[in-house]
Amino acid sequence: MPFKKFLIVLVFCFLSISCDKIKNDPAEITLIPRPNVLTQVEGRFVVDKNTAIMSDPELMPAANFLTDYIFFGSGVRLDFKSKGQSISFLKDDQIDPEEGYRLDVKPDGIIIAAKNAKGAFYAVQTLRQLMTEKLENANLKAAAIAVPCVSISDSPRFKYRGMHLDVGRHFFPVEFIKKYIDALALLKFNTFHWHLTEDQGWRVEIKSYPKLNEVASFRNETLIGHYNDQPQRFDDTVYGGYYTQDEIREIVAYAQKRFITIIPEIEMPGHSQSVIAAYPELGCTGESVDVATKWGVFETIYCSKEETFEFLETVLDEVMGLFPSTYIHIGGDEAPKTNWEKCAACQKRIRDENLKDEHELQAYFISRIEKYLNQNNRQIIGWDEILEGGLAPNATVMSWRGIGGAVKAAKMNHDVILSPTSHCYFDYYQSESQDEPLAIGGFLPLRKVYDFEPIPEELNEAETQFVLGAQGNVWTEYMREAKQVEYMVFPRILAMSEVVWSAKDLKNYSDFVSRVERFHNRLKALDINYANHLFEINGQIKFTDGMGFYSLETESKSKTIRYTTDGQAPNSGSILYSEPIKIDGDIIVQAAVFDKGNQIGSVFTQEIKRHIGFGKEPTINVEPHKAYNAGGIRALTNGIIGSDTRYGDSEWLGFWGENLNIRIEFDKPTAIQSVSTRLFNAMGQWVYAPKMITIRTDRSEKTVSIDSEGLTIVPVNIPISGEVRFIELLIPGYGIISKGYQGEGNPAWTFIDEIIIQ
């Protein structure tokens, strides 16, 4: 046995003698992401001024990080020369995989063993979470640092563990970018996808093209409120900024010390209106445009002329000089072909290159950029639209429009990264509370992030090797301030960290929630503005034998719920919730979470109104889309009205492009007077109210036109009198979205709320 390996084994054996009794209560251990193997034993190791630190030279970056961290939070500087009890960093080439580590904490010492500095760094992040959270904040100054005795063996599930941040829509200062990177490091992410260019702003200094920073980095004003608001309003204030090359080098170096690779995204051929505002000759028309002032998809994209490629290659030269990452993200998404269809230069390119259409022209565009980057020993990543018209030979696909792009690319033997909107878009609402700050839409609660499985079922075992990992995305249209970014990211980033690091068979949501609750103290010490929805209440209605029952639950299982049904606010003397509430008539449920008699969460309110159709189970010709079917088909008749501002809650049902036939039957002829419902209308998100609805009964049929102009919520009320055995709503889909509008060329979505029968 080599002497170095013998020494490692000897030290581990020596330390294990002193503390081998298993401790039964692991409650004080709060580690996120959860390690593969963790054994807690009795005892603690106390770090103080007499603690020595020893390290293999290759692991010194991790050792230095630990010493700086402890000094920052306590004022204690560990001594590399001390003879006292020690924290030892030992190199062990037998640890697999590359990012794995072992951590043993005993009363007389701590040993970290890793193959390289990266694994040792992740061990330090685990050790950091075993220590008091006071170390996270220099103002708190931890007086004592007691570390519980544990034995941990750990390694990541995926080699790509990413988080994204868009700074094109809203610009954030260098100090916040560093804070964001620090959070990624704590949670063992290894990739920061930095979205630097957009229609609304260019954020990286390019010395060869100064107008990118003089013009493209600033917009004249910014949309106020939501894109769907009618009329749209603007703030009439110039907004912008960019990172100098020196600042970028500083940030890249900062990330490297935390073993995080920064992947820059330079959008092309779409999302480039800000560039063309600065250099109109790069567009198809040559016409002057402004940097975009609202969100969405714009027709102003790069032309495929030689001048464009010369520009992009020069820009990429400077970008590659700033970012040493193997990957460069080139976007490739949401590039309308309207201008290409009319552009003489683009049509000539199609003919000269024997391309079939504009989709193949986009593939040509991406492949040409890929070839240039490959020549410089770089690789491209693009959003899944880069599959359209043919995939560039060496491209990695980031699948965001569901998992279909990942499945298709992996079956073509291309590497893929999963980032579907359904589970990975942290700009979506995380709670159904009406008090949530404005967001783009959708609904992505903590549980859904945690339940994400990055390996699609459609892939066989051989194809799964192309799944590199997953990524959470943070698009900032509605996040003007850094604190708002934090609120939208935390705690969902905690769930994503376990998705990409922890073993699949170890995942347990109840255990995760208990750890998140305790982790809040660390987030407070880090001054992170996290969202706390653990003490919110969720309600759900179910039907049994024609009766409705309303159940209440909260994420935190150790607390109690008290409620009322008369609209009065609950207090410590209100009814203790123990079983679902029977719905005998119209009720208003109000409830809150209590701990030892004190209310600790906000008051939950739900109004339920019985009507003739209450509890009836509709039949429908097509299933609602799985992404917008949280309440099931009974959401249409459960007496609960959906949100007035968002269609992603559990009451709205969504359908993509289908014609609907919804039928509700009665046990006997039933007298009715009217049928009403509500439709959602949000053109910026591809949601269009239908142009008409037909209601049919066994006695009559009536068609009404729908006027949705300027409305987000479109009410529909159809008088129907007499006794009927059934009603049918025939709702044709809006059709294909017209050119010039968000989502052009795609089917429009239809969203429908409660069907009220009076």
Secondary structure, DSSP 8 states (H G I E B T S, - for coil): --HHHHHHHHHHHHHHHT---B-S--TT---SS--SEEEEEEEEEEE-TT-EEEE-GGGHHHHHHHHHHHHHHHS---BSS--SSEEEEEE-TT--STT-EEEEEETTEEEEEESSHHHHHHHHHHHHHHS-GGGG-TTT--S-EEEEEEEEEE--S-SEEEEEEE-SSS---HHHHHHHHHHHHHTT--EEEEE-EETTEE-B--TT-THHHHTTTEES--EES-TTSSS-EE----EE--B-HHHHHHHHHHHHTTT-EEEEEEEESSS-HHHHHH-GGGBSS--------S-S--S--B--SHHHHHHHHHHHHHHHHH---SEEEEE--S---HHHHH-HHHHHHHHHTT--SHHHHHHHHHHHHHHHHHHTT-EEEEEGGGGTT---TT-EEEE-SSSHHHHHHHHTT--EEE--HHHHBTTSBS---TTS---SS-B--HHHHHT--SS-TTS-TTGGGGEEEEEEB---TT--SHHHHHHHHTTHHHHHHHHHHS-GGG--HHHHHHHHHHHHHHHHHTT------TT-EEEEEEEETTEEEEEEEES-TTSEEEEESBS----TTSEE--S-EEESS-EEEEEEEEETTEE-S--EEEEE---TTTT---EESS---GGG-TT-GGGGSSS----SS-S-SSS-EEEES--EEEEEEEEEEEEEEEEEEEEE-BGGGTB---SEEEEEESS-EEEEE---TT-SEEEEEEEEEEEEEEEEEEE----B--TTSTTTTSB-EEEE---EE-
